[in-house]
Amino acid sequence: MGRRRKKRSHSEVELNLAAMLDMAFQLLCFFILTFKPAPIEGQVSLRLPPPQVAVVVKGGQQAGSDETNKNPVTGVNTLTISVFADPKNGQIASLGVGETQVPGIVALDGKLKEVFADPGNPFDQVIIQVSDACRYDELMKIVEICTKQVLQDGKKLSKLSFVEVPSG
Amino acid sequence: MSGSVSSNVKAEPNLTPILDMVFQLITFFMLVINFKSAEMDLSLKLPVVGSARPVDSKGQKELLVLNIDDVGTLKIYNRPVANIDGYIQQEAQASRLAARLTPEDIEAGEELPTTIVIRADRATPFKMLNRVIKACQDNGFRKFALKAINKEA
């Protein structure tokens, strides 16, 4: 028995690791060369239907038939925001909500909060009229403010449409 | 004499630790590799939007990534696309066939399941951006994701 054990201990099997190491290094080189860390990006998810002004018709009521309705936007469920940009640099020059001028982005946020906080507001979508020279980052400021607004059903506003307005 | 002695002594380095280390490195790179970044134009400067949410790919079956540079050139896999309408139409057709929809369904108001991911440079004029958005809308795409970064790097 002792002899047999001695014989076994002498016959060691040695694997040749050099070939495996070569292959491993090749794989490593491939991964190092193709490695490009993806940037950390976020996104604003939207539903963008083609721009169409939608009018709510209550129980077959004809538009304009309600004489007690003094508000011209009552019955219309699309809110229009106008964004006019400086054609030279693409920065926002003036803003408007419906027919009302808004002095700046902070004021726009306040105005929209006021509109959407009204329990009787009929709006569930927004059309943004944007001048063609407006920069994308300026537009995204408006989109960000719009997507923060909460609708009557508790959901966040995500239904936006864009309309291009020629500048100048 | 001395020569014969030295030929009997083999100096073999122990390769096991280096192999272990190399395999660990390979595992690391395999885990962090992202082939999807090939479709992104990393030279674009995305706008900064504080409320931009990290990408949630749950429920989004198909994505079509459109890169638009600061002069309005549409780039797919870093190649400029000259015929924007033609390309979008082609993608819409592929998406329609995958969703088993007919052109009549699209005209009737059905929407394509593909989400359009727009990666536009922050200096892109709206005119150029709207050209791409309009082409997508005309072909039945309704779901959009506008890419942005949370804060300036």
Interface residues (C-beta under 8 A of the other chain):
Chain A: L17 A18 M20 L21 A24 F25 L27 L28 F31 I32 T34 F35 K36 P37 A38 P39 I40 E41 G42 Q43 V44 S45 L46 R47 L48 P49 P50 A85 G90 V130 S131 D132 A133 C134 R135 Y136 D137 L139 M140 K141 V143 E144 T147 K148 F162 E164
Chain B: L15 T16 I18 L19 V22 F23 L25 I26 F29 M30 V32 I33 N34 K36 S37 M40 L42 L46 P47 V48 V49 G50 S51 A52 R53 P54 V55 T115 V117 R119 A120 D121 R122 A123 T124 P125 F126 K127 L129 N130 I133 K134 Q137 D138 R142 K143 F144 A145 L146 K147 A148 I149 N150
